[in-house]
Amino acid sequence: MHTTCPCKTTSIKLEPKEVKQNEIQRCQRMKQNIYGCRPTVCHTYHPQETHMNNECGSRSVIKAFIISKLLLVTVFFHYILLQFHI
């Protein structure tokens, strides 16, 4: 169990309740964004994930470097072929 994450469990009992509304109340309720609320606290960092930052994503930099060099060599040979009509 992770001790650095403050995880609390609570149970909420929900019981259905009939609500009678007229058309104006229904429109006003639909305009309210009651279900799209963001959480009050955002956890974007965890201390145990710092070692992953050095390992993840490094291959993409090497791959981009190799692709750019390959593209440069291809353009160079294409230019030579056009100049000497080979």
N, C-alpha and C positions, 0 to 999 in steps of 0.2 A: 504494500500500500504506500502511496506517495504521501509523505508527511509534509511536503512543502506546499501542497495544494489544499486550500481550505474547502473541503467538500462536506456539505451538510445535507442530510436527507430529511425531507419532511413529507408527510402525506396529507393530502387535501381531499376531503370527501366532497364530491360534487353531486348535487341532486338537481334534477331538471325542475324548472319552474316556468310555468306558462306566463308569458307577458303579452298583454293586449296593447296594441299600438294602432294609432291611426296613420294615415299616409304621411303626414308632416313629420311625425316622430320617426317613422321608418326611414325617411330621406335623411334626416339629421343624423341618425345612428349610422347609416351607410357612409356618410361623409367623414365620420370620425375614424381615425386610424387606430382602433383599440388593439388590434392583433399585431401590428407592425412595430411595436415598441422595442427599442434596443435594450439590452441588459445594462444595468447600472455600472457594472465593473467589467473591464475587458482584460483578459489574461492572454497577452501575446508573447510572453517570455517565460521560459522555464530554465532554471540553472543547469539541469542535466542535459539540455540540448545544445550547449555551447560547443561540445566536441564535434557535433555533426556539422556545424558551419564550416569547419575546415575540410571536411571530407566530401560534402555534397556540392555538386556543381562545378568542380574543377575540371572535369573532362570536357565540358562544353566550351571552356576557354581554349583548351588545346585543340579541340575539333575546329573551332572557328578560325584559329590561326592557320591550321593546315589547309582548310578550304580556301582561305584568302591567298595563301601562297600558291596553291594549285591553280586558282583563277588567274593570278598574275603570270604564271608560267605559260598558261594556255593563251592568254592575250599576247604575250611576247612572241610565242611561236607562230601565232596567227599573223602578227605584224610582219615577221620575217618571211613567211610564205607569200604574203601579198607583195612585199617589196621585190623579191627575187623570182616571182612567178613560178614557183616550184609546184 
